[in-house]
Amino acid sequence: MQLTRSVFAFTYQKCLKPILFLRDAESVHNNFTWFGKTLGEFALGRSLTSFLFSYQNEQLSKTIDGIHFANPIGLSAGFDYNAELTQILPSVGFGFETVGTVTLEAYEGNPGPRLMRFPKSQALLVNKGFKSLGAKAVIKKLTGKSFSIPIGISIGSTNKQFGTIKAQIEDITSTFQLFEKSKVKYSYYELNVSCPNTTIGQPFTDPKNLERLLHSLLHLRIRRPVYLKMPIDLDQEIILKMLDVADHSFIQGVVFGNLTKDKKNPKVDPQDRIVWQCHKGNLSGKPTWDRSNKLIKLTKKHYDDRFTIIGTGGVFSGEDALHKIKLGADLVQLITGMIYNGPQLIGDINTYLAQNDFLAHTIEKNKFPRA
């Protein structure tokens, strides 16, 4: 329903967004999460949402790591962090969703503001710091539900101080163990080692620490694909060392990438940069576009089809999504583009992919890790 989406896009840009952007960003997020959860609980709500937004086309479907995706466009971790939207997102048009990031212990989030908009930079300032109900609560919420699209679980360490790296590794492995023992019908994991908004920093971007973490997880004999969510601000040399560690492990894919914390990022508007200096948090959206693309290309060049590559960062259009796919991404995720352009964006992206030679840049894959 291209006409329906076009009408909604006009209404969103001209009427809804100007009002919403006057309100606190986190409050708007919470209200829309509640509304989406409510719509998803009723067949009529799901049907109406699908009529307004969704686009279905068999040529967009693909199978990766034994998982069938109706289309390659997913919701990134960091939006539905407490698993409220799993029933409505398929009707919006998403082909998959990552819940979380989920941590072993509950964490209410960093001191506010936790979410701000930078319209000139087409970015969001994010400072949630792994806000989570905790693994047991999320598992309870998801148990017994059926999902019409693949659901992934993003896992990170609890946002607290640890005495040792070993203790932090045990925190992460405990969360994996809880999900492995659960009856939740999820399809894959994302291992988030790259969040720049926690008090514990990013210790597992150190290749030696990452190797220790993956060695510990290996003993769990995890039954589903695990994708490693990567940073985008580190030097190429460190990224390649991290990829080498992943290459010699059970990791089946990588996600590029997380927020940018580089306050000299040239894609950030100068006025936004001044505001950023006064607030904690780091940026999503267009400031992550170039670096995400560079690392997708780098991974494809050095590892070809060894990894499933999920590209995220700065996707605001069908052209953006196809560009990441041409660089080597097998799947694409977004959040910020939807907030700025409206929920009809997902259907618009899928329509664009179907009409612009998507199949020429994608093949079905089933990757097997080296260990």
Summary of the structure (lengths in Angstrom):
residues: 371
radius of gyration: 19.1
end to end distance: 45.6
largest distance: 57.0
contacts: 1306
relative contact order: 0.15
helix: 44%
strand: 16%
